[in-house]
Amino acid sequence: MVDRGAAVPLYHQIFLQLRDEILSGQRPYHSAMPTEQELSELFGVSRITARRVLGELAQQHFVERKRRLGTRVVFRSPGKPIEANIDQAVDSLLALGQGTTVNVIEVTMENASRTVSDLLKIPAGEQVVRAVRVRCLDGEPIGHVVSFVPASLEKIITRNTLVKAPILRLLHDAGRRAKHAEQTIGATLADTNFAEALDIEPRAALLRIVRTVYDEEDNPFLLTFAHYRADRFNIRLDLQEPAAAS
């Protein structure tokens, strides 16, 4: 999404969004980027603007452009993933869900974007369930959460069920137990849509969390993009010596 009324040029808004998707792992190393035509249609901008966006990403070494081969991500995160216990992480997420209230904005069926289909490992354009919620603490919005699950789970993830229990609990009770997950945490700035949903000023700092959860057969079944207010939410890690943690 772009804000045509913002002082930030359209090409730079799109550049920042795509850059964040690359940095967060939504667009992994060597994955294909949208073409100029696809970017133009996706964001409602001219081919010239789309070309400038891809050129800027290439200039800053996030992507590589090759004639007849298209544009691919060449950025690799320099950091080594931190390993953590999946059961403890799930317990923490469930505790967050129980300690807060949720407003279900919408639950819809839609065709998966390329990013969503890549992360859920489903064919491009296949239908998925998209659930949008705003999580609140003491009546104040703290997080905007968008989750995607395969279409086969549409009877499990509904407006009514999401009001009653966290999405991980609903999926667990339906037999989809989390075996492991991949999560990236980064920072971004609120656009006008996030600002309105979270009752904050545009360009306010947000904590961005992207999480892909896998079942016992190593199939991804839950993809979540969460944006939390930096002034109301933080993540705490208790670090221990290896011997003490084993």
FIMIDO-94331 format. One line per 10 residues: their letters; for each residue y, z, x of N, C-alpha, C. Coordinates in steps of 0.2 Angstrom, whole numbers, plus 2048, in hexadecimal, padded with zeros to 3 digits. Atoms other than C-alpha are relative to their C-alpha. Last residue first. Layout:
A> Y,Z,X,Y,Z,X,Y,Z,X; ...
//
This chain:
SAAAPEQLDL> 807,802,801,775,88F,865,7FB,805,7FD; 801,804,806,787,893,863,7F9,7FD,7FE; 7FF,7FC,806,787,8A1,86E,800,7FC,7FA; 805,7FB,801,780,898,87C,800,804,7FA; 806,803,802,78C,889,87A,7FA,805,7FF; 804,802,7FA,79B,895,87B,7F9,7FD,7FD; 804,7FB,7FD,7A4,896,86A,7FD,7FD,807; 804,803,7FB,7B2,88D,861,7FC,805,804; 802,7FB,7FC,7B7,892,850,7FC,7FE,806; 807,801,7FC,7C0,883,849,7FF,806,804
RINFRDARYH> 802,7FB,7FB,7CE,885,83C,7F9,7FF,803; 807,800,7FF,7D5,876,832,7FF,805,806; 801,801,7F9,7E7,877,82A,7F8,801,801; 808,801,7FF,7EE,874,819,7FF,800,808; 804,7FB,804,7FF,879,811,7F9,800,802; 7FC,7F9,801,80D,872,81C,7FC,805,7FC; 800,7FD,7F9,802,863,823,803,807,7FF; 7F9,7FE,7FE,7FF,85E,811,800,804,806; 7FD,7FA,801,7EE,856,810,807,802,802; 7F9,7FF,7FD,7E8,844,80F,802,807,7FD
AFTLLFPNDE> 7FC,7FB,803,7D5,841,80B,807,801,804; 7F9,800,7FC,7CC,831,80D,804,806,7FD; 7FB,7FD,802,7B9,834,808,806,7FF,804; 7FA,802,7FC,7AA,829,809,806,804,7FD; 7F9,7FD,802,79A,830,801,805,7FE,806; 800,800,808,788,828,801,807,803,7FE; 7FA,7FD,803,785,822,813,801,800,7F9; 7FC,805,804,773,81F,816,806,803,7FE; 7FA,803,7FC,76B,829,824,804,7FA,7FD; 802,806,7FE,75B,82C,81A,805,7FC,804
EDYVTRVIRL> 806,7FE,7FC,75F,83F,818,7FD,7F9,803; 806,7FC,803,770,83A,811,7FA,800,805; 806,803,800,780,835,81A,7FB,804,7FD; 806,7FB,801,792,83B,817,7FA,7FB,800; 806,804,803,7A1,830,81D,7FA,805,801; 807,7FD,800,7B1,83A,81F,7FB,7FC,7FD; 805,805,803,7C3,835,822,7F9,802,802; 807,7FF,7FE,7D0,843,824,7FC,7FA,7FD; 804,805,803,7E3,840,825,7F9,801,802; 806,800,7FD,7EF,84F,827,7FB,7FB,7FD
LAARPEIDLA> 806,7FF,804,800,84A,820,7FA,801,805; 806,800,7FC,811,84C,827,7FA,801,7FC; 802,7F9,7FE,820,848,81C,7F9,7FF,803; 801,800,7F8,825,835,81C,7FF,808,802; 803,806,7FD,82A,836,809,801,801,808; 7FB,805,7FE,82E,848,804,7FC,7FA,803; 7FD,7FF,7F9,821,853,7FC,805,7FA,801; 7F9,7FD,801,81A,855,7EA,803,802,807; 800,7F9,7FD,808,851,7EF,806,804,800; 807,7FC,802,805,842,7E3,800,807,803
EAFNTDALTA> 800,7FE,807,817,83C,7E5,7FB,804,7FE; 7FA,7FB,801,818,83D,7F8,800,802,7F8; 802,7F9,7FE,807,835,7F9,805,805,7FE; 805,7FE,804,80D,826,7EF,7FD,807,801; 7FE,7FE,806,81D,825,7F8,7FB,802,7FB; 7FC,806,803,815,824,809,802,803,7F9; 800,802,807,811,834,812,804,7FA,7FE; 7FA,7FE,803,810,834,825,7FF,7FE,7F8; 7FC,806,802,800,834,82F,806,803,7FC; 7FA,7FE,803,7F5,840,839,803,7FA,7FE
GITQEAHKAR> 7FA,803,7FD,7E3,83F,83E,806,802,7FC; 7FA,7FD,802,7D2,846,83B,806,7FE,804; 7FA,801,7FC,7C2,83C,83C,806,804,7FD; 7FA,7FE,802,7B1,841,834,806,7FF,805; 7FB,802,7FB,7A0,83A,835,807,802,7FE; 7FA,803,802,792,843,82B,805,7FE,806; 7FA,800,7FB,781,849,82C,806,7FD,7FE; 803,7FF,7FA,772,84D,821,805,801,806; 7FC,803,7FA,77C,84F,811,7FC,802,806; 7FE,7FB,7FB,770,851,802,803,7FE,806
RGADHLLRLI> 7FD,804,7FA,770,844,7F4,803,806,805; 805,802,7FB,764,84C,7E8,802,7FC,806; 804,807,803,76F,84C,7D8,7FB,7FE,805; 804,7FE,806,774,85F,7DC,7FC,7FA,7FD; 805,7FC,7FE,77A,859,7ED,7FB,802,7FB; 805,805,7FD,784,84B,7E6,7FA,804,802; 803,805,805,78D,857,7DA,7FB,7FC,803; 805,7FC,804,78F,864,7E7,7FD,7FC,7FB; 806,7FE,7FC,797,858,7F3,7FB,804,7FC; 804,806,800,7A3,852,7E5,7F9,801,804
PAKVLTNRTI> 7FF,805,7FB,7A9,863,7E2,7FC,7FA,801; 803,7FE,7FA,7A5,86B,7D1,803,7FB,806; 804,7FA,800,7AC,86C,7BF,7FD,802,807; 7FC,7FA,802,7BA,860,7BF,7FC,806,801; 7FC,7FE,7FA,7B0,853,7C9,805,806,7FE; 804,7FC,7FB,7A3,853,7BB,804,802,806; 802,7FA,803,7AF,84E,7AD,7FC,805,805; 7FA,7FB,801,7B8,841,7B6,7FE,807,7FE; 7FC,802,805,7A7,839,7BC,806,805,7FF; 7F9,7FF,7FF,79D,839,7CB,804,7FD,7FB
IKELSAPVFS> 800,7FA,7FD,78A,83B,7C6,808,802,802; 801,7FB,805,789,82D,7BA,801,807,803; 7FB,800,805,791,821,7C6,7FF,805,7FB; 7FF,7F9,802,785,825,7D4,805,801,7FB; 806,7FD,803,77D,814,7D5,801,807,7FE; 800,801,807,78E,80C,7D8,7FA,804,7FC; 804,806,803,78E,813,7E9,800,800,7F9; 807,7FF,800,79B,821,7ED,7FD,7FA,7FD; 804,806,802,7AD,820,7F2,7F9,802,800; 807,801,7FE,7B9,82F,7F3,7FD,7FA,7FD
VVHGIPEGDL> 803,806,803,7CC,830,7F3,7F9,800,802; 807,801,7FD,7D4,842,7F6,7FE,7F9,7FC; 801,806,804,7E7,846,7F5,7F9,7FE,803; 804,806,7FE,7E9,858,7FB,7FF,7FA,7FB; 800,800,7F9,7F5,867,7FA,7FC,7FA,803; 804,806,7FD,7FB,866,7E8,800,801,808; 7FC,805,7FC,802,877,7E2,7FC,7FB,804; 7FD,804,804,7FA,881,7D4,805,7FB,804; 7FB,7FC,803,7F5,88F,7DF,804,7FC,7FC; 801,7F9,7FE,7EC,882,7EA,806,804,7FD
CRVRVARVVQ> 7FA,7FB,801,7EA,871,7E3,7FE,807,802; 803,7F9,7FF,7DE,862,7E7,807,805,800; 7FB,7FC,7FC,7E4,851,7E1,7FE,807,7FF; 7FF,7F9,802,7D5,846,7DC,806,802,804; 7FA,7FE,7FD,7D1,833,7DD,801,807,7FD; 7FE,7FA,803,7BF,82D,7DA,806,803,804; 7FB,7FD,7FC,7B9,81C,7DE,803,806,7FC; 7FC,7FB,804,7A8,817,7D9,805,802,804; 800,7F9,7FE,7A2,807,7E2,803,805,7FB; 7FD,7FB,804,79E,7F5,7DE,7FF,807,802
EGAPIKLLDS> 804,7FD,805,799,7E9,7EB,804,806,7FD; 7FF,801,807,7A7,7DF,7F2,7FB,803,7FC; 7F9,800,802,7A0,7DF,804,801,7FE,7F9; 7FD,807,7FF,78E,7E3,805,807,800,7FE; 802,804,805,78B,7F6,808,803,7F9,800; 806,804,7FE,78B,800,818,7FD,7FD,7F9; 806,7FE,804,796,80E,810,7FA,7FB,801; 802,7F9,7FE,7A2,80C,81F,7FA,803,7FB; 802,7FF,7F9,7A2,7F9,81F,7FE,808,801; 807,803,7FF,7A3,7F8,80C,7FD,801,807
VTRSANEMTV> 805,7FC,804,7B2,804,80B,7F9,7FD,801; 801,7F9,7FD,7BB,7FB,819,7FB,804,7FD; 804,801,7FA,7B8,7EA,811,7FF,806,804; 7FC,804,7FB,7BE,7EF,800,7FB,800,807; 7FE,7FD,7F9,7B1,7F5,7F4,804,7FB,804; 803,803,7FB,7B2,7ED,7E2,802,803,807; 7FC,805,7FD,7B7,7FA,7D6,7FC,7FC,805; 805,804,7FC,7B0,807,7CA,804,7FA,802; 801,807,802,7BC,814,7C5,7FB,7FD,804; 807,802,7FD,7BF,827,7C5,7FF,7F9,7FD
EIVNVTTGQG> 804,806,803,7D1,82C,7C3,7FA,7FF,803; 7FB,805,802,7DE,83A,7C6,7FD,7FA,7FD; 803,806,800,7D2,849,7C6,805,7FA,7FE; 7FD,805,805,7DD,858,7C9,7FC,7F9,801; 7FF,807,7FF,7D4,865,7D4,802,7FC,7F9; 801,804,806,7D5,877,7D6,801,7F9,801; 7FA,804,802,7D3,881,7E6,7FE,7FD,7F9; 7FA,7FC,7FF,7C8,88F,7ED,806,7FC,7FE; 801,7FB,804,7B7,887,7E7,807,804,800; 800,802,807,7BB,876,7EE,800,806,7FB
LALLSDVAQD> 7F9,803,801,7C0,87E,7FF,800,7FE,7F9; 7FC,7FA,801,7B0,888,7FF,807,7FE,7FE; 801,7FE,806,7A6,878,7FC,804,806,7FE; 7FD,805,805,7AE,870,80B,7FF,803,7F9; 7F8,800,7FF,7AB,87F,816,803,7FC,7FA; 7FE,7F9,803,799,880,810,807,801,800; 801,801,807,797,86D,814,802,807,7FC; 7FA,804,803,79E,870,825,7FF,7FF,7F9; 7FA,7FC,800,792,87F,828,806,7FC,7FE; 801,7FB,806,783,874,822,806,805,800
INAEIPKGPS> 7FF,804,807,788,865,82D,800,806,7FB; 805,7FF,805,789,870,83D,802,7FD,7F9; 800,7F9,804,795,869,849,7FB,800,7FC; 806,7FF,804,796,85B,857,801,807,7FD; 802,7F9,800,7A7,856,85E,7FA,801,7FB; 801,7FC,806,7A8,844,861,7FE,807,801; 807,800,802,7AD,83E,872,800,804,7FA; 802,7F9,801,7C0,839,873,7F8,800,7FF; 802,7FD,7F9,7C5,828,87B,7FD,807,7FF; 7FD,7F9,7FF,7C5,820,86A,7FD,803,806
RFVVRTGLRR> 806,7FB,800,7C0,80D,86C,804,807,801; 7FE,7F9,7FE,7CD,800,867,7FA,804,800; 802,7FF,7F9,7C7,7EE,868,801,807,802; 7FD,7FA,7FD,7C8,7EA,855,7FD,801,807; 805,7FB,800,7C4,7D8,851,803,806,803; 7FD,7FA,7FC,7CF,7CA,84C,7FB,805,7FF; 7FD,7FB,804,7C8,7B8,848,803,806,804; 804,7FA,800,7BB,7AE,851,803,806,7FC; 806,802,804,7C3,79D,84E,7FB,806,800; 800,806,804,7D1,7A1,85B,7F9,7FF,7FD
KREVFHQQAL> 803,806,7FC,7CF,7B3,862,800,7FA,7FB; 800,806,804,7DA,7C2,85D,7FD,7FA,804; 800,806,7FC,7D6,7D3,865,7FF,7FA,7FB; 804,806,802,7DA,7E3,85C,801,7FB,805; 805,7FE,806,7E1,7F4,860,7FB,7FB,7FE; 807,7FF,7FE,7E9,7EF,871,7FB,803,7FB; 801,7F9,7FE,7FB,7F2,86D,7F9,801,801; 7FB,7FF,7FB,7FF,7DF,86D,7FF,807,803; 803,803,7F9,7F0,7DC,863,804,802,806; 806,7FC,7FF,7F6,7E8,855,7FC,7FD,806
EGLVRRATIR> 7FE,7FA,7FD,807,7E0,856,7FA,804,802; 7FD,801,7F9,800,7CF,854,802,806,803; 805,801,7FC,7F6,7D4,845,802,7FF,807; 804,7FA,7FF,805,7DB,83D,7FA,7FF,804; 7FC,7FB,7FC,810,7CC,841,7FC,806,801; 801,802,7F9,803,7C0,83A,803,805,805; 807,7FE,7FE,803,7CA,82A,7FE,7FE,807; 800,7F8,7FF,816,7C9,829,7F9,802,802; 7FD,7FE,7FA,815,7B6,82C,800,807,801; 805,801,7FA,807,7B4,81F,804,801,807
SVGFLESLEQ> 801,807,7FE,813,7BB,812,7FB,800,806; 7FA,802,7FB,811,7CC,80A,7FE,7F9,802; 7FB,804,803,807,7D2,7FB,806,7FE,804; 7F9,7FC,800,7FE,7E0,804,805,7FC,7FC; 801,7F9,801,7EC,7DA,801,806,804,7FF; 801,7FF,807,7F1,7C7,7FE,7FF,808,7FF; 7FA,802,804,7FA,7C6,80F,7FF,801,7F9; 7FB,7FB,7FF,7ED,7D0,818,806,7FF,7FB; 803,7FA,803,7DF,7C5,812,805,805,800; 800,802,807,7E9,7B5,817,7FE,806,7FC
ETPMASHYPR> 7F9,800,802,7EC,7BC,828,801,7FF,7F9; 7FC,806,7FD,7DA,7C0,82A,807,801,7FE; 7FF,805,805,7D3,7D2,827,804,7FA,803; 7FA,7FE,803,7CD,7DB,837,801,7FA,7FA; 7FB,805,802,7BB,7D9,83C,806,802,7FC; 800,802,807,7B2,7E8,844,805,7FB,7FF; 803,807,801,7B0,7E8,857,7FF,7FE,7F8; 800,805,7FB,7B4,7FB,858,7FC,7F9,7FE; 803,7FE,7FA,7B5,804,847,800,7FA,805; 802,806,7FE,7C1,801,839,7FE,801,807
QGSLIEDRLQ> 801,804,806,7C1,811,830,7FE,7F9,801; 807,803,800,7BF,819,841,7FF,7FD,7F9; 804,7FB,803,7CF,824,83F,7F9,7FE,7FF; 801,7FA,7FD,7D8,81A,84C,7FC,805,7FD; 804,801,7FA,7D4,80A,844,7FF,806,804; 806,801,802,7DA,80F,833,7FB,7FF,806; 803,7F9,802,7E9,817,83A,7F9,7FF,7FE; 801,7FC,7F9,7EE,806,843,7FC,807,7FE; 806,803,7FD,7EB,7FD,832,7FE,804,807; 806,7FF,804,7F7,808,829,7F9,7FE,803
LFIQHYLPVA> 801,7F9,7FF,804,808,837,7F9,802,7FC; 803,7FF,7FA,803,7F5,838,7FE,808,801; 807,802,800,805,7F4,825,7FD,801,807; 804,7FC,804,815,7FF,826,7F8,7FE,800; 802,7F9,7FC,81B,7F6,835,7FC,804,7FC; 805,801,7FB,81A,7E5,82C,7FE,806,804; 806,801,803,823,7EB,81D,7FA,7FF,805; 802,807,801,832,7F1,827,7F9,800,7FD; 805,803,7FB,835,804,826,7FE,7F9,7FE; 7FC,803,7FA,845,808,81C,7FB,7FD,805
AGRDVM> 7FF,7FC,7FA,83A,80A,80C,804,7FD,806; 7F9,7FD,800,83D,801,7FC,801,804,806; 7FB,805,7FF,82E,7F5,7FE,808,803,800; 7FA,7FE,804,822,803,800,806,7FC,802; 7F9,801,7FC,812,7FC,806,805,802,7FB; 7FA,800,804,800,800,800,806,800,804
//
